[in-house]
Amino acid sequence: IDRDKLWAVAAYFFFPLPLILVKNRSNFLNYHINQGIILTIVSLAGQFGFGILPGWIGFIPGQIFSAIILGGLVIGILNVFNKEMKPLPLIGKLFSFIK
């Protein structure tokens, strides 16, 4: 797990990096790549959804949503440093892309 920590953190910022560059990935790393993919998909969908709303109707909820996504990022990174494989709140169990 210790050798995969840096890659697991990188997965939350840009998941393709460890997916492409790391051979013989551990279950720990694959788990956090999955969480990074889920966080990215939810973030992009939410930003698109709030982005198409006009004016203040979309701006304020969009900012709140961004803060929630940032919280998910922090929780994911803390899970890496604590060597835990815990799903992100609300969204962590939505999909499993990598086994």
C-alpha positions as CSV (number, residue, x, y, z in Angstrom):
1,I,0.0,0.0,0.0
2,D,2.8,2.5,0.9
3,R,4.3,2.3,-2.6
4,D,0.8,3.1,-4.2
5,K,-0.1,6.0,-2.0
6,L,1.2,8.7,-4.3
7,W,-0.5,7.1,-7.3
8,A,-3.7,6.7,-5.3
9,V,-3.7,10.5,-4.5
10,A,-3.0,11.3,-8.1
11,A,-6.0,9.2,-9.1
12,Y,-8.3,11.8,-7.4
13,F,-6.8,14.6,-9.5
14,F,-6.3,12.9,-12.8
15,F,-7.3,9.2,-12.8
16,P,-5.8,8.2,-16.2
17,L,-2.3,8.9,-15.0
18,P,-2.0,5.9,-12.6
19,L,-4.3,3.9,-14.8
20,I,-1.8,4.1,-17.7
21,L,1.5,4.4,-16.0
22,V,1.3,1.8,-13.2
23,K,1.7,-1.8,-14.1
24,N,0.7,-4.5,-11.6
25,R,-1.7,-2.2,-9.7
26,S,-2.7,-3.3,-6.2
27,N,-6.4,-3.7,-5.1
28,F,-5.8,-0.5,-3.0
29,L,-4.7,1.5,-6.0
30,N,-7.5,0.1,-8.2
31,Y,-10.1,1.0,-5.6
32,H,-8.9,4.7,-5.4
33,I,-8.8,4.9,-9.2
34,N,-12.4,3.8,-9.2
35,Q,-13.3,6.5,-6.6
36,G,-11.4,9.1,-8.7
37,I,-13.4,8.1,-11.8
38,I,-16.7,8.4,-9.9
39,L,-15.8,11.7,-8.4
40,T,-14.8,13.1,-11.9
41,I,-18.0,11.9,-13.5
42,V,-20.2,13.3,-10.8
43,S,-18.3,16.6,-10.9
44,L,-18.5,17.0,-14.6
45,A,-22.2,16.1,-14.7
46,G,-23.0,18.5,-11.9
47,Q,-21.0,21.4,-13.3
48,F,-22.7,20.9,-16.7
49,G,-26.1,20.7,-15.1
50,F,-25.6,23.8,-13.0
51,G,-23.8,25.6,-15.8
52,I,-26.8,25.4,-18.2
53,L,-29.1,27.1,-15.6
54,P,-29.4,30.9,-16.1
55,G,-27.7,33.5,-13.9
56,W,-27.9,33.2,-10.1
57,I,-30.2,30.2,-10.3
58,G,-27.3,28.1,-11.4
59,F,-24.4,30.0,-9.9
60,I,-25.2,29.7,-6.1
61,P,-26.1,25.9,-6.3
62,G,-23.1,25.4,-8.6
63,Q,-20.7,26.9,-6.0
64,I,-22.2,24.8,-3.2
65,F,-21.9,21.7,-5.4
66,S,-18.2,22.6,-6.1
67,A,-17.6,22.8,-2.3
68,I,-19.2,19.4,-1.9
69,I,-17.0,17.9,-4.6
70,L,-13.9,19.5,-3.0
71,G,-15.0,17.8,0.3
72,G,-15.2,14.5,-1.5
73,L,-11.7,15.1,-2.9
74,V,-10.3,15.8,0.6
75,I,-12.1,12.7,2.1
76,G,-10.7,10.5,-0.7
77,I,-7.1,11.7,-0.1
78,L,-7.5,11.3,3.7
79,N,-8.7,7.7,3.0
80,V,-5.5,7.1,1.0
81,F,-3.2,8.5,3.8
82,N,-5.1,6.4,6.4
83,K,-4.7,3.3,4.2
84,E,-8.5,2.8,4.0
85,M,-10.6,1.6,1.2
86,K,-13.8,3.4,2.3
87,P,-16.3,4.7,-0.4
88,L,-16.8,8.4,-0.8
89,P,-20.0,9.6,0.9
90,L,-23.2,9.3,-1.3
91,I,-21.4,8.6,-4.5
92,G,-18.7,6.0,-3.7
93,K,-20.8,3.0,-4.4
94,L,-22.4,4.1,-7.6
95,F,-20.1,2.3,-10.1
96,S,-17.2,0.0,-10.3
97,F,-15.1,0.4,-13.4
98,I,-11.9,-1.4,-12.5
99,K,-11.8,-4.8,-10.7
